[in-house]
Amino acid sequence: MKSRPVSRAFIRCLLCLAGMLLCGHSLAQEAKVRTSLDTQDTIWVGQKVTVVVELLAPGYFSSAASFDLPDPQGVLLLPPMGHPLLSSETIDGTSYTVQRHELSAYPMRAGEQSVPAFSVRFEFTRTPMDTNTIAATLKTDSMPFTVKMPPGAESLGQVISARDLKIEETWRPEPGKEKRDGGRGVHSHDHLHRAGRARHGVPTVSRRTD
């Protein structure tokens, strides 16, 4: 029995199908980014809102992440503090290393506000010993949210909203412990802390008494 010759059209069809499968596999292994707001409660003016940015690398991170943060109107947006939380995740058969970064957003006025989309840049490798790094530039999603003014604070200036607000006052020199020469001033500094930690964007008040 003679074998039938394979047509060129059939070969082209197989090559196209193989190309589609390879392309799909390549796309499945691209770096990813996920963004969310870590709050389900009412957001008040002056309240800290945690912006969660999760970076997913199909391999291993080989550099620190760099955030190109915008300067949105009505929102004070601050970069993450400290080191990210690391974990792993498998999506459609691909293993990812995940970095969880927490940024801080402080809405300064009531109404509809938003954290605009911004770029995140980092490098990763496919395997731990791989010397060929891959550069990734990802774009986050825009995150809109609604902000309310605390009742009775409509006529105030800058508002700070927190469940645990602490004020510490320090004097230099400390009264009663150091003799003060004539004409030398005494400085007082007031530090505001939220939830036991000093926060950026919270003012430090300084006073001088002669």
NUMARSE-105500 format. One line per 8 residues: number of its first residue (from 1); for each residue x, y, z of N, C-alpha, C. Coordinates in pm, whole numbers, plus 50000, padded with zeros to 5 digits. Atoms other than C-alpha are relative to their C-alpha. Example, Ala and Ser with C-alpha at 12.3 -4.5 7.8 and 13.67 -1.06 7.14 Angstrom:
NUMARSE-105500
1) 50089:49881:50000:51230:49550:50780:50090:50120:50000 ~ 49918:49881:49994:51367:49894:50714:49923:50109:50073
***
This chain:
NUMARSE-105500
1) 50085:49881:50000:50000:50000:50000:50088:50124:50000 ~ 49919:49881:50013:50148:50331:49891:49952:50109:50095 ~ 50036:49888:49912:50159:50624:50138:49967:50123:49917 ~ 50043:49881:50070:49986:50937:50031:50095:50116:50034 ~ 49911:49885:49972:50209:51246:49993:49928:50106:50083 ~ 50056:49895:49915:50157:51520:50249:49998:50131:49922 ~ 50013:49878:50078:50029:51836:50088:50066:50117:50072 ~ 49939:49881:49941:50194:52170:50139:49901:50077:50086
9) 50103:49931:49921:49867:52315:50266:49989:49941:50140 ~ 50007:50066:49870:49859:52056:50544:50120:50037:50086 ~ 49879:49963:49926:50218:52136:50642:49990:50143:50052 ~ 50016:49861:49955:50141:52508:50653:49902:50010:50115 ~ 50098:49999:49891:49841:52438:50872:50063:49955:50130 ~ 49933:50047:49879:50056:52241:51118:50095:50104:50055 ~ 49908:49897:49956:50317:52516:51128:49927:50116:50065 ~ 50079:49891:49941:50053:52781:51195:49948:49961:50137
17) 50051:50046:49872:49903:52570:51474:50110:49996:50105 ~ 49886:50002:49907:50246:52518:51634:50039:50141:50042 ~ 49968:49861:49968:50315:52891:51614:49901:50059:50098 ~ 50102:49949:49908:49985:52970:51787:50020:49944:50140 ~ 49977:50060:49869:50063:52724:52067:50121:50059:50069 ~ 49881:49939:49942:50411:52865:52118:49974:50142:50044 ~ 50033:49862:49965:50276:53220:52119:49918:50005:50127 ~ 50083:50004:49880:50013:53130:52377:50081:49965:50122
25) 49915:50037:49887:50275:52964:52597:50089:50116:50043 ~ 49915:49884:49969:50499:53273:52572:49921:50107:50074 ~ 50081:49897:49936:50216:53509:52664:49964:49959:50142 ~ 50039:50046:49866:50122:53290:52961:50113:50022:50099 ~ 49886:49984:49910:50472:53346:53101:50047:50145:50007 ~ 49965:49859:49985:50472:53725:53086:49978:50041:50146 ~ 50020:49946:49864:50503:53922:53410:49863:50065:50009 ~ 50134:49947:49979:50177:54043:53560:50002:50097:50119
33) 50017:49910:49887:50056:54312:53802:49853:50000:50039 ~ 50137:49990:49946:49748:54324:54027:49996:50114:50100 ~ 50012:49886:49908:49625:54629:54217:49863:49996:50067 ~ 50125:49995:49926:49358:54679:54482:50014:50098:50115 ~ 50003:49917:49880:49255:54901:54772:49965:49911:50118 ~ 50019:50088:49885:49284:54725:55108:49906:50065:50101 ~ 50101:49945:49910:48964:54863:55258:49862:49967:49946 ~ 50140:50023:50035:48596:54777:55258:49909:50099:50072
41) 50078:49907:49919:48486:55055:55494:49988:50135:49929 ~ 50011:49863:50049:48390:55416:55438:50137:50068:50008 ~ 49872:49930:50004:48691:55627:55338:49975:50147:50033 ~ 50017:49863:49955:48721:55962:55518:50118:50086:49954 ~ 49893:49904:50032:48922:56272:55433:50110:49988:50105 ~ 49887:50010:49909:49271:56244:55584:50031:49861:50049 ~ 49978:50138:49955:49246:55868:55636:50103:49932:49911 ~ 49905:50079:50079:49527:55637:55527:49926:49888:49928
49) 50055:50108:50082:49420:55408:55242:50119:49921:49945 ~ 49892:50085:50048:49649:55114:55165:49973:49956:49856 ~ 50007:50041:50140:49709:55061:54792:50091:49879:49983 ~ 49925:50125:50014:49816:54701:54731:50040:49980:49854 ~ 49947:50030:50134:50038:54634:54428:50073:49866:50008 ~ 49938:50131:50004:50122:54270:54359:50068:49980:49865 ~ 49922:50025:50120:50397:54196:54107:50025:49850:49987 ~ 49986:50142:50023:50405:53848:53955:50105:49977:49891
57) 49892:50030:50094:50728:53731:53790:50001:49850:49971 ~ 49995:50143:50033:50731:53398:53599:50143:49946:50013 ~ 49863:50039:49972:51059:53306:53760:50042:50059:50133 ~ 49943:49946:49877:51267:53499:54014:50038:50146:49978 ~ 49965:49858:50008:51309:53869:54082:50152:50016:50009 ~ 49856:49973:49998:51658:53997:54007:50032:50146:50026 ~ 49978:49859:49967:51610:54365:54094:49885:50048:50087 ~ 50108:49938:49923:51408:54589:54320:49901:50066:49905
65) 50103:49936:50081:51083:54728:54187:50011:50152:50010 ~ 49997:49854:50005:51072:55094:54081:49863:50050:49959 ~ 50135:49950:50022:50745:55287:54096:50005:50143:49945 ~ 50012:49866:50058:50674:55586:53870:49867:50060:50047 ~ 50125:49956:49937:50419:55746:54101:49954:50135:49944 ~ 50055:49872:50043:50189:56022:53977:49976:50091:50119 ~ 50034:49902:49896:50087:56332:54173:49854:50040:49981 ~ 50141:49973:50029:49707:56311:54166:49946:50116:50082
73) 50066:49891:49930:49494:56610:54259:49907:49944:50107 ~ 50089:50041:49893:49325:56564:54594:50044:49877:50076 ~ 49952:50121:49933:49529:56257:54698:50151:50009:50018 ~ 49857:50008:49973:49869:56235:54866:50041:49854:49990 ~ 49960:50138:50027:50030:55917:54727:50147:49982:50037 ~ 49865:50023:49950:50341:55779:54901:50049:49861:49961 ~ 49945:50130:50041:50575:55495:54794:49999:49900:50115 ~ 50000:50102:49894:50594:55166:54985:50117:50018:50096
81) 49898:49994:49897:50790:55153:55310:50045:49858:50033 ~ 49950:50132:49963:51015:54859:55395:50005:49905:49882 ~ 49985:50104:50101:51048:54532:55208:49864:49941:49963 ~ 50127:50063:50039:50771:54362:55008:49986:49861:50062 ~ 50027:50136:49956:50605:54041:55119:50013:49906:49880 ~ 49976:50094:50108:50713:53741:54910:49914:49875:50016 ~ 50077:50124:50002:50501:53442:54811:50013:49939:49861 ~ 50000:50064:50132:50450:53205:54518:49856:49964:49963
89) 50135:50027:50049:50148:53130:54302:50012:49931:49864 ~ 50003:50069:50128:50067:52898:54013:49873:50037:49925 ~ 50113:49958:50084:49843:53026:53731:50012:49929:49867 ~ 50003:50074:50126:49752:52801:53438:50128:49920:49977 ~ 49882:50084:50012:50046:52576:53511:50133:50072:50007 ~ 49876:49921:49992:50300:52860:53533:50022:50046:50143 ~ 49966:49961:49865:50477:52925:53863:50051:50144:50002 ~ 49962:49860:49987:50511:53290:53967:50053:50028:50140
97) 49960:49940:49873:50705:53462:54242:49927:50132:50014 ~ 50087:49885:49980:50485:53731:54393:50061:50094:50103 ~ 49964:49894:49905:50591:54057:54557:49875:50083:50030 ~ 50112:49916:49959:50324:54240:54756:50054:50129:50061 ~ 49960:49867:49953:50390:54613:54798:49878:50074:50050 ~ 50110:49921:49945:50176:54844:55009:50037:50148:49996 ~ 49982:49856:50009:50159:55211:54912:49895:50067:50089 ~ 50093:49925:49915:49985:55478:55120:49940:50116:49921
105) 50071:49889:50064:49723:55715:54984:49918:50073:50106 ~ 50075:49917:49905:49578:56004:55189:49910:50095:49921 ~ 50089:49906:50068:49268:56167:55035:49990:50131:50077 ~ 49998:49870:49936:49275:56540:55105:49869:50076:49989 ~ 50129:49934:50014:48922:56631:55001:49893:49898:49970 ~ 50113:50091:50019:48577:56475:54980:49961:49994:49853 ~ 50049:50016:50136:48414:56348:54664:50060:49878:49932 ~ 49945:50110:50078:48513:56111:54386:50149:50023:49975
113) 49855:49990:50017:48890:56057:54397:50052:49873:49930 ~ 49944:50115:50071:49124:55818:54221:50152:49998:50015 ~ 49856:50021:50014:49473:55673:54228:50023:49964:49853 ~ 49985:50026:50143:49570:55701:53859:50091:49880:49973 ~ 49910:50107:50042:49741:55421:53670:50144:50051:49997 ~ 49858:49963:50003:50121:55423:53701:50083:49879:49960 ~ 49911:50106:50048:50416:55221:53575:50086:49944:50113 ~ 49910:50068:49907:50620:54968:53772:50105:49926:49916
121) 49891:50062:50075:50961:54849:53648:50082:49909:50091 ~ 49913:50092:49928:51166:54549:53758:50060:49901:49900 ~ 49937:50102:50083:51382:54266:53623:49985:49864:50068 ~ 50012:50135:49945:51351:53889:53663:50073:49902:49908 ~ 49939:50109:50078:51507:53561:53545:49906:49881:50002 ~ 50086:50118:50008:51341:53239:53439:50039:49893:50102 ~ 49950:50100:49906:51561:53019:53660:50095:50067:50099 ~ 49915:49935:49900:51767:53090:53975:50142:50030:49952
129) 49863:49983:50044:52103:53050:53798:50010:50070:49865 ~ 50001:49936:50132:52001:53228:53478:50067:50138:50009 ~ 49933:49869:50003:52227:53525:53392:49933:50097:49905 ~ 50071:49913:50094:51993:53661:53125:49877:50058:50069 ~ 50113:49935:49933:51764:53909:53299:49902:50052:49897 ~ 50108:49951:50086:51431:54013:53150:49942:50124:50066 ~ 50056:49875:49948:51313:54372:53196:49850:50002:49977 ~ 50146:49992:50009:50945:54420:53268:49955:50140:50041
137) 50066:49873:49967:50745:54744:53263:49850:49978:49993 ~ 50143:50029:49991:50387:54704:53379:49921:50125:50039 ~ 50088:49887:49970:50095:54944:53408:49890:49952:50094 ~ 50106:50036:49906:49860:54932:53705:49866:50049:49948 ~ 50134:49949:50029:49486:54985:53687:49974:50126:50080 ~ 50046:49884:49924:49331:55315:53788:49904:49952:50109 ~ 50081:50045:49887:49163:55282:54129:49915:50116:50053 ~ 50088:49893:49949:48866:55517:54188:49939:49962:50135
145) 50067:50023:49872:48707:55556:54532:49929:50128:50042 ~ 50080:49888:49951:48462:55781:54714:50046:50038:50140 ~ 49951:49949:49872:48576:55998:55004:49892:50086:50064 ~ 50097:49921:49925:48352:56146:55273:50071:50089:50102 ~ 49949:49910:49897:48414:56439:55507:49943:49959:50135 ~ 50053:50033:49867:48387:56354:55880:49895:50103:50042 ~ 50105:49906:49957:48068:56505:56026:50055:50107:50093 ~ 49957:49889:49918:48133:56848:56173:50134:50058:49961
153) 49868:49953:50040:48466:56896:55994:49997:50078:49870 ~ 50012:49933:50130:48331:57076:55687:50072:50134:49996 ~ 49941:49867:49999:48467:57416:55797:50148:50000:50043 ~ 49861:50007:49955:48809:57291:55910:50094:50000:49881 ~ 49898:50004:50106:49135:57306:55714:50042:49858:49974 ~ 49950:50137:50019:49355:56998:55695:49943:49909:50108 ~ 50064:50094:49909:49182:56698:55851:50082:49872:50005 ~ 49933:50128:49980:49350:56388:55997:49898:49903:50056
161) 50094:50102:49954:49133:56077:56030:50077:49875:50038 ~ 49928:50120:49953:49264:55786:56240:49926:49943:50118 ~ 50060:50065:49883:49140:55530:56490:50084:50021:50125 ~ 49909:49986:49886:49445:55584:56712:50096:50113:49970 ~ 49918:49883:50024:49599:55932:56712:50072:50038:50129 ~ 49920:49970:49883:49883:56016:56951:50083:50125:49974 ~ 49922:49876:50011:50050:56354:57011:50111:49997:50104 ~ 49885:49995:49910:50400:56376:57160:50064:50138:49989
169) 49938:49868:49996:50557:56706:57268:50138:49989:50062 ~ 49863:49999:49948:50932:56753:57316:50049:50144:50004 ~ 49945:49866:49982:51121:57061:57440:50152:49993:49989 ~ 49854:49989:50010:51479:57166:57361:50043:50142:50033 ~ 49965:50098:49897:51629:57232:57611:49879:49964:50085 ~ 50110:50044:49917:51408:57040:57851:49987:50092:50121 ~ 50019:49906:49889:51254:57277:58109:50045:49942:50134 ~ 49958:50039:49866:51417:57259:58453:50126:49917:50006
177) 49880:50085:50001:51717:57047:58344:50122:50070:49941 ~ 49886:49928:50057:51933:57305:58175:49977:50148:50019 ~ 50011:49857:49977:52003:57665:58266:49997:50072:49867 ~ 50017:49930:50126:51888:57899:57995:50059:50139:50010 ~ 49939:49868:50005:52098:58202:57905:49898:50103:49951 ~ 50089:49894:50045:51931:58536:57848:50000:50013:49849 ~ 50015:49986:50145:51800:58576:57495:49997:49869:49924 ~ 50002:50130:50067:51814:58205:57421:49859:49943:50000
185) 50137:50048:50012:51488:58062:57293:49986:49853:50039 ~ 50035:50139:49972:51316:57737:57388:49911:49951:49888 ~ 50074:50054:50113:51187:57518:57105:49913:49884:50046 ~ 50093:50109:49972:50886:57291:57127:49958:49936:49868 ~ 50038:50075:50119:50808:57018:56873:49884:49906:50035 ~ 50113:50090:49983:50472:56840:56846:50000:49899:49885 ~ 50000:50106:50099:50476:56503:56666:49867:49925:50008 ~ 50124:50075:50007:50156:56333:56552:50028:49860:49947
193) 49982:50139:50040:50144:55953:56524:49863:49939:49978 ~ 50123:50076:50023:49877:55728:56376:50029:49854:50030 ~ 49991:50143:49968:49826:55378:56513:50138:49962:50050 ~ 49873:50031:49937:50153:55398:56706:50121:50026:49914 ~ 49885:49975:50086:50373:55496:56407:49988:50138:49939 ~ 50000:49870:50066:50474:55833:56273:49977:49979:49851 ~ 50035:50017:50141:50335:55881:55922:50045:50122:49920 ~ 49973:49890:50090:50445:56088:55627:49869:50074:49973
201) 50120:49923:50028:50206:56366:55549:49933:50053:50125 ~ 50052:49950:49873:50128:56420:55917:50091:50112:50048 ~ 49913:49886:49972:50255:56764:56018:50071:49992:50134 ~ 49928:49978:49875:50518:56836:56283:49994:50149:50032 ~ 50019:49860:49962:50442:57159:56467:50116:50044:50088 ~ 49887:49946:49921:50736:57366:56598:49964:50137:50054 ~ 50027:49869:49938:50713:57659:56838:50128:50049:50066 ~ 49886:49939:49930:50969:57898:56984:49946:50100:50102
209) 50037:49904:49895:50930:58081:57312:50125:50067:50049 ~ 49882:49922:49957:51170:58355:57420:49994:50029:50149
***
